[in-house]
Amino acid sequence: MIRTVCGEIEKKQLGVTMCHEHIALDLSPVRGDSDSTFDDHELILQELLKLKALGGEAVIEVTCNDMGRDVLALREYSEQTGMHIVCSTGFYLAAYHPQWVKESDTNEIAKLFVREITEGIDGTGIRAGIIGEVAAGQFEMAPSERKVLTAAARASVETGCPVTTHCQLGGLALEQAALLKGEGMDPGKIILGHLDLANDIDYYERIFETGVSIGFDTCGKFTYLPDETRADNLVKLMEKGYTGQILLSNDISRKSYLTKFGKFYGYTAVLGRLRELLAERGVSFEQMKPMLVDNPARILDF
């Protein structure tokens, strides 16, 4: 079964899934602006409906405990759109960590994750279906980040819950994989995020050898990397037989990335622009489906 904000579903029900998104978010305490405060419900709803119109059926929502998570809002979006939404438990980069995380024992943090997976979040009865986006910096892992990643692995081993991570600009992926696996995690339950930004085929192959999956999950963010490059790299990896270890998404963490403001593709980049670019390179939508349907369903299945 896969755990969504509206209850459990069978994995065959999940459908086309964005593996790494933000729908109810508030990063303003650290970022210091309102661009990462998703407080306009109607705006986000309309953007989600654009994703649905292109065939989107599910979203893994990785806004965790210190990122302004709002699971009741997620349930409302799910009910209004008819899309499946999986919510998360976790803590993000060290700059966002509350003092409790910095001071707590690793096992205390793991117990919180287990409670939110097995009992529910903040008395809502809504249970997390994934741990994430737990994170590390680009070049080094802060002590509290290492603690959170370790706690995530321990909670996953206890519950069977998958873990999805933030690799800053694609960095420290091998180190994250080694840490999580070193705690006994099943690599088949690990998604390492933002690896599209690494733009390095040899690096990807070393990561795939560990057995984990990776996210090409910043699609449409052409200020970081052209989508043409993402498409070229995906074709190369698919030709090498790695389709079963790749997931796709857009990672919308600022309102300015939404389609309403005219510059970016919002939640539609994967099913719109990237799909077109892959088609130009001879990749059909059917060939994309393992990355959009099969891989998310397999990883999310408890």
C-alpha positions in Angstrom: 0.0 0.0 0.0 1.0 3.6 -0.6 0.1 6.1 2.1 -1.5 9.4 0.9 -2.9 12.4 2.8 -6.4 10.9 2.1 -5.6 7.4 3.2 -3.9 4.3 1.8 -4.1 3.3 -1.9 -2.8 0.3 -3.8 0.3 1.1 -5.8 -1.5 0.4 -9.1 -3.7 3.5 -8.3 -0.9 6.0 -8.0 -0.3 6.8 -11.7 1.9 9.5 -13.2 3.8 11.0 -10.3 6.0 14.0 -9.7 8.6 12.7 -7.2 9.7 16.0 -5.5 7.4 19.0 -5.1 6.3 21.7 -2.7 2.7 22.7 -2.4 2.3 24.0 1.1 5.6 25.7 2.0 7.1 28.6 4.0 10.9 29.1 3.7 10.6 32.8 4.5 12.2 32.5 8.0 15.5 31.6 6.4 15.2 33.0 2.9 13.9 36.3 4.2 11.4 36.9 1.4 7.8 36.0 0.6 8.5 34.2 -2.7 8.8 30.9 -0.9 5.6 31.4 1.1 2.8 29.4 -0.6 -0.1 31.1 1.2 -2.3 31.7 -1.8 -4.5 28.6 -1.9 -6.3 29.5 -5.1 -3.0 30.2 -7.0 -1.5 26.8 -6.0 -4.8 25.0 -6.8 -4.9 26.4 -10.3 -1.2 25.5 -10.9 -1.9 21.9 -9.7 -4.9 21.7 -12.1 -2.5 22.6 -15.0 -0.4 19.6 -13.9 -3.5 17.4 -13.8 -4.5 18.6 -17.3 -1.3 17.3 -18.7 -1.8 13.9 -17.1 -0.4 14.3 -13.6 -2.1 12.0 -11.1 0.1 12.2 -8.0 2.7 14.3 -6.2 5.3 13.4 -3.6 5.2 16.5 -1.4 8.6 16.8 0.3 7.9 19.9 2.5 9.0 18.6 5.9 8.8 19.7 9.5 11.0 22.8 9.3 9.8 24.0 5.9 6.3 25.2 6.8 4.6 21.9 6.3 0.7 22.0 6.3 -0.8 18.5 5.9 -4.4 19.7 6.3 -3.8 22.0 3.3 -2.4 19.1 1.4 -5.4 17.0 2.1 -7.6 19.9 0.9 -5.6 20.2 -2.4 -5.9 16.4 -2.9 -9.7 16.5 -2.4 -10.1 19.5 -4.7 -7.9 18.2 -7.5 -8.5 14.4 -7.2 -4.8 13.9 -7.3 -2.9 11.7 -4.8 -0.6 13.5 -2.5 2.0 11.8 -0.3 3.3 14.0 2.6 6.6 13.7 4.4 8.3 13.8 7.7 11.9 15.0 8.1 14.1 18.0 8.6 15.9 20.0 5.8 19.3 21.7 5.6 21.1 22.8 8.8 20.1 26.4 8.4 16.5 25.4 8.9 16.9 23.0 11.8 15.2 24.0 15.1 17.3 24.0 18.2 15.6 20.8 19.3 17.1 18.9 16.3 20.6 20.3 17.0 20.4 19.2 20.7 18.5 15.9 20.4 19.9 12.4 20.2 19.7 10.7 16.8 17.2 8.1 18.2 14.9 10.9 19.5 14.6 12.3 16.0 14.1 8.8 14.6 11.3 8.3 17.1 9.6 11.5 15.8 9.8 10.2 12.3 8.4 6.8 13.2 5.5 8.4 15.2 4.5 10.6 12.2 4.7 7.6 9.9 2.8 5.2 12.1 0.4 7.4 14.2 0.0 10.7 12.3 1.2 14.3 12.2 0.2 16.9 14.8 -3.0 15.1 15.8 -4.5 15.2 12.3 -4.4 11.5 11.7 -2.6 12.1 8.4 0.4 9.9 8.2 3.7 10.5 6.4 4.3 8.3 3.4 8.0 9.3 2.9 10.9 10.7 5.0 12.3 13.8 3.3 13.6 16.0 2.0 16.4 15.3 4.4 19.5 17.1 3.3 23.2 17.8 3.2 25.2 20.7 1.8 27.0 20.6 -1.5 30.5 20.0 -0.2 30.1 19.0 3.4 27.5 17.5 5.8 26.8 19.6 8.9 26.6 17.6 12.2 22.8 18.1 12.5 22.4 17.1 8.8 24.3 13.9 9.4 22.2 13.3 12.5 18.9 13.8 10.6 20.0 11.5 7.7 21.0 8.8 10.2 17.7 9.2 12.0 15.9 8.9 8.7 17.6 5.7 7.9 16.8 4.2 11.3 13.2 5.1 11.0 13.1 3.6 7.5 14.5 0.4 8.7 11.9 0.2 11.4 8.9 1.1 9.3 9.7 0.3 5.7 9.2 4.0 4.8 11.2 5.3 1.8 13.6 8.2 2.1 14.1 11.1 -0.3 17.0 13.5 0.0 18.3 16.9 -1.0 21.7 16.8 -2.7 22.7 20.5 -3.0 23.4 21.0 -6.7 23.8 17.2 -6.9 26.7 17.1 -4.4 27.5 14.4 -1.8 25.2 11.8 -3.4 27.7 9.0 -2.8 28.2 10.0 0.7 24.5 10.2 1.4 24.0 6.8 -0.2 26.8 5.3 1.9 25.4 6.8 5.2 21.8 5.5 4.6 22.9 2.1 3.5 25.4 1.9 6.3 22.4 2.1 8.7 20.9 -0.9 7.1 18.5 0.8 4.6 17.3 -1.0 1.5 18.8 1.0 -1.4 15.6 0.4 -3.3 13.9 2.7 -0.9 16.3 5.7 -1.4 15.8 8.6 -3.8 18.7 11.0 -4.0 17.4 14.4 -5.1 18.6 17.1 -7.6 21.0 14.8 -9.4 20.1 16.4 -12.7 22.1 19.4 -11.6 25.3 17.4 -11.4 25.3 17.0 -15.2 27.9 14.2 -15.0 27.2 10.8 -16.6 30.2 9.1 -14.9 29.0 10.3 -11.5 25.5 9.0 -12.2 26.8 5.6 -13.0 28.8 5.4 -9.8 25.6 6.4 -7.9 23.5 3.8 -9.7 26.0 1.1 -8.7 25.0 1.7 -5.1 21.4 0.5 -6.0 19.7 3.8 -5.1 17.4 5.9 -7.4 18.0 9.5 -8.4 15.8 12.4 -9.1 16.0 14.5 -12.2 13.7 16.7 -10.3 14.5 20.3 -11.0 13.1 20.2 -14.6 12.1 23.6 -15.9 14.7 25.5 -13.8 16.7 26.5 -16.8 18.6 29.2 -14.9 20.4 26.2 -13.2 20.7 23.9 -16.2 19.1 24.0 -19.7 16.3 21.5 -20.1 17.9 20.4 -23.3 20.9 19.2 -21.3 18.6 17.3 -18.9 17.0 15.7 -21.9 20.3 14.7 -23.5 21.5 13.2 -20.2 18.3 11.3 -19.7 18.5 9.8 -23.2 22.1 8.7 -22.5 21.1 7.1 -19.2 18.1 5.4 -20.6 20.2 3.9 -23.4 22.6 2.6 -20.7 19.7 0.8 -19.0 19.1 3.0 -16.0 15.5 3.9 -16.6 14.5 1.8 -13.5 16.5 4.1 -11.2 15.3 7.5 -12.3 12.4 9.7 -11.2 11.2 13.0 -12.5 9.9 16.2 -11.0 10.0 20.1 -11.0 10.8 21.1 -7.4 8.8 24.3 -7.3 9.9 26.2 -4.1 9.2 29.8 -5.2 6.0 31.4 -6.4 8.0 33.1 -9.2 8.6 29.6 -10.7 4.8 29.2 -11.3 3.3 29.5 -14.7 1.1 32.5 -13.7 4.2 34.8 -13.7 5.1 33.9 -17.3 8.8 32.9 -17.2 8.9 29.3 -15.9 6.8 26.1 -16.4 5.8 25.6 -12.8 4.6 22.1 -12.0 4.2 21.4 -15.8 7.8 21.3 -16.9 8.2 17.5 -16.9 4.9 16.7 -18.7 5.2 19.7 -20.9 8.6 21.0 -21.9 10.7 17.9 -21.0 8.3 15.5 -22.6 8.5 17.6 -25.8 12.3 17.6 -25.7 12.5 13.8 -25.2 10.1 13.3 -28.0 12.4 15.3 -30.3 15.1 12.8 -29.2 13.1 9.8 -30.0 11.8 9.0 -26.5 8.1 8.3 -26.4 5.8 9.0 -23.4 5.5 5.2 -22.9 9.3 5.0 -22.5 9.0 7.8 -19.9 6.4 5.9 -17.9 8.8 3.8 -15.8 10.3 7.0 -14.4 6.9 8.6 -13.8 4.7 5.6 -12.8 6.5 2.3 -12.0 9.5 3.7 -10.1 7.5 6.0 -7.7 4.9 3.3 -7.0 7.6 0.7 -6.2 9.5 3.0 -3.9 6.4 4.3 -2.1 4.9 0.9 -1.5 5.1 -0.1 2.2 
